[in-house]
């Protein structure tokens, strides 16, 4: 994940005390297959009592009309492919941040699922209601073997809510929002490790301008033993119906357990942001 809004060390320093108390108090280039796969820290804040959304808000000051998910298809060597292009906003350098997430179209089964981050630069244009953005890929989030990133120019028709391109036959239409600040908040629920069902408090603290998520995962590795850690997430897809798929990795301990083993997982937030269901073997099930 690139350009994280808060580094692990500074993030831990800023929120460590607050969450220590909280833990204690609560008992495809066009995806042409080829032979060989090619392949920020902000200033420390003094308060973390409330979720920090300033970075996300600032990121959307430029071209807010583009912030959305556009779903449809494009055509590459592998054939017709389903695509969700999510535009999150602009970063501090004025680059538009987006997520290119592709998967099979029913008419062309067998295309793998993949996603990568993109950065875009707006080009001046005299075309009314059209915003022209030159996109380049920056980092894979889910990388199918032998697939690689494409670069392209996208034409956003603000009035119609559609996106076409200079190549690859893009045919996309606005489908769901890409402003994910509604996910911020506290989720509670359970997961089931080898030791049996365990309670979890999962707090989403901040959504960055690259679809990155800062959160804290609190649990009981053993009965009566509290532990919590910083969990960094990354959105890997925003579906046309608004469901948000994200993956999370443990970054730094706030309260360390005897066995220092992070819980890494991925799953799906419901379209209303009120629940999260894991896609793996931890059986994590959370609700606001």
N, C-alpha and C positions, 0 to 999 in steps of 0.2 A: 504494500500500500504506500502511495507516495504522498509527500507534502502533508503529513499528519499535523493537525492543528495544534496538538499538544504532545510534546515528547514524553516518553515514559518517565524519565527522571523528574522533570519539572511538574508533570501532571501529578505524579505521586506526592511530591513535596507540597503541592498546592491543596490537595484534597485528603491527604493521608490522615491528618488529625480528625477531620470531620467524619470520615467514614470509619475510623477506628472507634470513635464514640458510637456511631450508628451500629456497627457490628456488635459492640459490647452491650449496648442497651437492648437489643432485640434478641432473649433466651431461645472473419478470417480472410495484409494484401488480399485479395478477394478470396481468402481461404483456399488457395490453390495448394493441394498437397505437394510436398517436396521431400526430397530424400532425407535431409537433415533438418531438424527443427531449429529455427533461429530464435534465436531468441533476440521542521520549520518551527521551526520552534518559535512560539510567541512568548512575550514577556510574562513572567510569573505574576499571577493575580493574587490579591490579598483576601478575597472572599470567594467562597464556593458554595454558599448556603443555597443559592438558587441556580438552576440550570443556566449555563452561559450560551446565549444564542447570538451574541454580537457579531461573531465572525460570519455566521450563516446569513444574518440580516444584511451585513455589508456586502456580502458576495452577490446579493441579488439586486443591488441598486442599479447596475448596468444591465440593460436588455432584460428586464423582468418579464417582458412579454414572451420570451423564449423558454422560460422555466416551465417545463412540462415533460411528459413522456409521450413520444410519438411512436405508434406501433403500425406494423404492416409487413412489407416484404422488400427484399432486394434480390438481385440476380448476380451470381458469380459462377465460377467454374463448376462448383458442386450443384448448381441449379438454383431454383427458387428456394429462398431461405427466409424464415420468419425473423423479424427484427423488432426489438424495443430500444429506441434511442432516447435516453433520459438526459435532459439538460438541467444541471443543478444550479447554474448561475456563473458568475465570474469571480476569479480569485483576486488577490490584492494587486496582481500585475495586469489585470484586465483581460486575462485569458478565460474564455468560456470553458467550463468543466462539464464533461458529459460522460456517459457510460453507454457503450455499444454492446448490446446483449443479444446474441443470436441463438436460434434453435430450429428444429425441423418444422417445415410447413407440412400440413397433412397431405398435400399433393406430391411431396417429395420426401418421404420418410427416410430416416437413417442419418440425417445431418446431425452432428453432435451439438451439444450445448456449450457455449463459451461466452466470455465477456471480457472487455478491457476498457480502461479509462482512456479518454481522449481530451485533447486541448484544442480549442478553436479560436481563430482570429477573424473578426468581422471585417469584411471588405466594403469599401464605399461603393454604393450603387445608386443609380438614378431610378431604379425600378420601384414603383409605388407599392407599398405593403410587402415588399420582399426584402428579407435580410439575408445576405450572403455570408456564409461562414466557412472558412477553410479549416478542416479538421485533420489533425495528425494523432496517431495513436501514441500513448505514453507508457502504459503498463498493463500487462495481463492480470486479470483477477481469476479467471477460470480458463485454462489454456488446453484445448484439445490437441493431441499430438498431431504434428505435421501441418497445423494451421497457422497462418500468420496474419498480422494486422494490415488493414487497408487504410489508406489516406484518401480523402475525397473532399469536394466542395459541396456543401448542402445549401439549398435554397428554401428558407422558411417563409411561407406565405402566411403572414400574421393574421390576415383577415379570414382566410379559409381554414387555418390551423393545420396546414399540410406541409410536408417536406419532400422535395425531390432532390436529385443530385446531378452532378456533371458526368456521372458514370454509374454503373452497377444497377441501373433501373430502379432507383429508390422510389417506393410508393408508400408513404407513411402519413398517418393522420393522428392528430392530438387525441390521446386516449385517457391519461390519468396524470395527476399532479406529480411533480418531482421535488416539491418543497416538503421535506420530511420532518420538519420541526414538531409535527403533531405526535411523533414517536417518543419525544422526550417525556420522561416520567418514570414512575416506579411500577415494576411488574412483579407479581408474587405468584408462586406456584411450587411445583415439585420437579425432581428428576430422580432417576433410579440407577445409582451406581451398583457395584457388586455388593456393597454393604446394605442395600435395601433403599426404600424410598426416602428421600431427603427433601427438606424444604429449601426454597431458593428465594432470595430477593435480588432482582436484577434491575438496576437503575440506569436508564439512559440519560446521560448528563448533557451531551452536546452532539449536534449534527454538523459536520464540516462541509466545506464547499466542494468537496470531491466525492460526496456520498459516504464519507468516513464517519464512523460512530464511536463516541467515547462513552464507556459504560463501566459500572462496577458490579461484580458478581459476588454475592454473599451467600454462604452455605455452611453446613455442618459436616465436615469430613468424617467426624465421629459424633455420637450422641453427646451433647453438651459442649462440644468443641466448636468455637466459632472461627471462621476464616473468610477472608474476602480479598479480591484482587482486581486490578484494573484490567478491563477487557476491551481490546480494540477491535472494532468491526468495520466491515466494508460492504456496502450494497453491491450485489452482483446482478440484480434484475429488479425492475419495476414492471409488473405485468399490466396488461391493458385494463384489468379489473381493479387495479390499485394495490394488489398484494405486493409486499416488498420482501425479496429474498436477500439475506445477508449472512456473512460468515464472520465468526468471532474468534480471536486468539488472545490468550492470557499474556499480559505484558509485564506487570510488576505487582508484587504482593503488598497489601496494606496490613492485613493480619495474617501471618504465616501459620499454616498447619504443620503438624509433625511430618507429614509426607507432602513435600512441596511439588505438587503436580497440578499444573493448570488444567482447566476444563475448556477445551477448544470445541467449537460446535458451529453448525450452520442450520438455518431454518427460515421460516416465513412469518412475517408480521401480517396480520389481517388487514384488509383495506381500511378499516376504521382505526387502526393503530391500537386496538384494545387487547390484543392477544398475540402470543408468539408460540409457534410449534416447531420443535426441532426436527430436522430431517435425518438424524443419525441414531446412534445407539444409546444415548444418554436419557432418552425419553423425557426431555425437558418440555414442560407445558406451563405457560405463564399467562397471567391475565392482569390488567390494570385494575 
